[in-house]
Amino acid sequence: MIVLGIESSCDETGVAVVKNERKILANVIASSLKLHSRHGGVVPEIASRMQLESIAGIFTEAMQIAKIKPAQIDLVAVTTHPGLPGSLITGIAFAKALALSLGKPILGVNHIHSHIYANLLYPEKIKLPAVALVVSGGHTSLFYLKDFSKIQVLGQTRDDACGEAFDKVAKIMGLGYPGGPLIEKIARGGNEHKIKFACWGNTELDFSFSGIKTAVLYYLKDKKPGSKLLKDLAASFQESAVNVLVKKSLLACKRKKVKHLLIGGGVAANGVLRQKLMASAKAAGINCFFPNIDLCMDNAAMVAGLGGYLYKRGARNDFKN
């Protein structure tokens, strides 16, 4: 089965072609990130306008890279939720028009679930059931998967998502946007034990990152931050945020008695998180999996892969009309 995936939930526009649920034939992404950077965050109107202007060209490019004709597509899979309304509408409208013109079925896909599925796009021996952590700019959630049609929420952020906290802390520190890569870079020269922060959440598997953001703000109040202070601050903030992700992910595995942990989302590209989770999971006898860096960010390959997986197992929500 050849599945065309379309992803337009935020500032990226993605079109991908995936064969037999796992083989990526093409994965094309256009980002409007540079246009948002000057504003310190994603501007929905800019995102949706750029997606409207670029999606047709990206589709053509994906067809050329995959070396297939549109008639060879068996299924169109598109992100339907969650995401920015205007951006989602752009992708859904294009997917509907394409599916209708080709006489092919269309299937809506959950954006968060597709981040988990990104782990299956490489030949790793992943077994279910498993626990999954999705950590990004808009979401920080723990899930229990019996399979990809039976996903249970175990815990989630009660306020800011982890990636959102990275962005806000970077802004407070005057580093720019997006915050994740900037904080990770400057933290390399800092002392991660210099400043103590906490971000635990109200229950054992929920998260809370708004408090640590405020703590950074108050820590910098009335200070003249030099290079050393900013490095220590970045390292200490990152250490605290990563530690809570590691501890709660492993606790979820223990509670559900599973030996497989899947990670997804943009923050999964963070090198410190990858290193700490892999080491801690190994020590606990848990197999921890991360997608390749390029598949941690929003992309359409994960949408196409999950769409094909669900469709083969009977999922239907044909909404072409």
Secondary structure, DSSP 8 states (H G I E B T S, - for coil): -EEEEEE-SSSEEEEEEEETTTEEEEEEEEE-HHHHHTTTS--HHHHHHHHHHHHHHHHHHHHHHHT--GGG--EEEEEEESS-HHHHHHHHHHHHHHHHHHT--EEEEEHHHHHHHGGGGS-----SSEEEEEESSS-EEEEEEEETTEEEEEEEBSSS-HHHHHHHHHHHTT--SSHHHHHHHHHTTS-TTSS------SSTT-B--HHHHHHHHHHHTT----HHHHHHHHHHHHHHHHHHHHHHHHHHHHHHT-SEEEEESGGGG-HHHHHHHHHHHHHTT-EEE---HHHHSS-SHHHHHHHHHHHHTT-------
